[in-house]
Every structure is written in C-alpha cells, then in structure tokens.
Amino acid sequence: EVQLLESGGDLVQAGESLRLSCATSGFTFKNSVLSWVRQAPGKGLEWVSAVGGSGDNVQSADSVQGRFTISRDKSKNTLYLQMNNLRVEDTAVYYCAKVHVGYYDSSGYFDFWGPGTLVTVSS
Amino acid sequence: QSALTQPRSVSGSPGQTVTISCTGTSTDVGDSNYVSWYQHHPGKAPKLRIYDVSERPSGVPDRFSGSKSGNTAFLTISGLQTEDEADYYCCSYGGSYTWVFGGGTKLTVL
C-alpha cells in the first residue's frame, strides 16, 4: 500500500525558514517522481515543486522559485521541501504527492497523496 | 501559467448526472491529452479520479468519466451519490514536471 505522510508544518514569522518532510512507503522510491502541492485557506490547489527519481531534475512554480528547494533522500525514502524567506501568502496546507509520468514525458498526474501539513506564516 | 477556469459550484440530486467544466487555453488544455481530475474532501488527501483526459484508475467507479473538446475538459459524474459531495479540481500537465490546476468546483448533492 502506497503511503505518504507529511510533517514539519508550523507557525512561523514572515522571513523565517521551515523544512517539510514527507515519509513514503509502498513503492520504489528511487524511480518515482515526487511533488509538493499546496492549498491556501479558501483557495484551490497550487502545484509547488517536483523532483525526478534521481534528484537532479527539479522544477518549481514561479511563486516559490528562488525561495523553496525540493530534495529527496533515498536512504530514508523521504521527500523534503526547504522553505526560506517565507511570506504570509505561503500560508497553506502542503501536500506531498507521488507522480506518474509516462515514457518520454508523456502524461503526468498525481496518483497518490498524503493528508497534508499546515504551514502558517504570520506578519 | 494562469489557473484553469472552473465553475465555483455545481449541484445535483442523488441519482442525477452533473458535469464540471475546466477551461484553459490552446497552450495547456487545448494542446494536451494529459488532463487529470481530483476529488478532495476537506481535511483529507485528494484522490485521483481521471487521468489522461478520460482514463479511470482502477478502483474508481465507472460513474466518473472525462472528456475534452477544444480548450475545455469535462468531468461527468453520473448516478450521483451523497459521498460524491466534495471539491473537484482539474489539472493540466505541461511537460517537464510542471502542472497547472483549476480553481476548483464545489459539488453539492442536494
């Protein structure tokens, strides 16, 4: 059974840093693309960042580019999101998701999700 | 990329059929066969309902179906059940590990 469980959410001040973790199990971690998606209060889902199986192919949304860094540790089957210089508008529930990507980058969708962790940034 | 456009809310009675639209542009939905749909009950993990426009993952009831016409994708839920009441999001894959979501639609089962 595929499982993803986020942790690390907290209440922080604007300008501070926070690192989220996502512990995974039930699938071959080293081969899987993983991603972070967030949902601000009263808003919809927003894709944040994704990382390839080897860890060297990384993409991030413009809204977090230069401030957030996604990474993975294959020895711990864990995904991370390092969030620096946090802003009030980064307040959201952050979800970790396993991604299915087809051959030759055909298709891409989030097939399993964690329950999320809440990050609150105060001014 | 701008968020895809969805109606804020739709509603239907048990047993009825509802359709949720998801409108993008010729550079995302219109140019992609990689539209997916997610069901989200508040406080829970989102669940994949449709991928690649019209494909249904194993275990998802065949009451859920997807289609696309031009720049607009559709999620249709037939034989509405009370447990279908949730928020629904469309999503378009832009390639190279990038995605854009729709704004979400709240489905109310009356």
Chai-1 contact restraints between the chains, C-beta under 6 A:
chainA,res_idxA,chainB,res_idxB,connection_type,confidence,min_distance_angstrom,max_distance_angstrom,comment,restraint_id
A,G44,B,F101,contact,1.0,0.0,6.0,A-B,restraint_1
A,G44,B,G103,contact,1.0,0.0,6.0,A-B,restraint_2
A,G44,B,G104,contact,1.0,0.0,6.0,A-B,restraint_3
A,L45,B,Y89,contact,1.0,0.0,6.0,A-B,restraint_4
A,L45,B,F101,contact,1.0,0.0,6.0,A-B,restraint_5
A,W47,B,W99,contact,1.0,0.0,6.0,A-B,restraint_6
A,A50,B,Y97,contact,1.0,0.0,6.0,A-B,restraint_7
A,Q59,B,Y97,contact,1.0,0.0,6.0,A-B,restraint_8
A,Q59,B,T98,contact,1.0,0.0,6.0,A-B,restraint_9
A,D105,B,G95,contact,1.0,0.0,6.0,A-B,restraint_10
A,S107,B,Y34,contact,1.0,0.0,6.0,A-B,restraint_11
A,S107,B,D52,contact,1.0,0.0,6.0,A-B,restraint_12
A,G108,B,Y34,contact,1.0,0.0,6.0,A-B,restraint_13
A,G108,B,Y93,contact,1.0,0.0,6.0,A-B,restraint_14
A,Y109,B,S36,contact,1.0,0.0,6.0,A-B,restraint_15
A,Y109,B,Y51,contact,1.0,0.0,6.0,A-B,restraint_16
A,D111,B,L48,contact,1.0,0.0,6.0,A-B,restraint_17
A,W113,B,A45,contact,1.0,0.0,6.0,A-B,restraint_18
A,W113,B,P46,contact,1.0,0.0,6.0,A-B,restraint_19
A,G114,B,A45,contact,1.0,0.0,6.0,A-B,restraint_20
A,P115,B,A45,contact,1.0,0.0,6.0,A-B,restraint_21
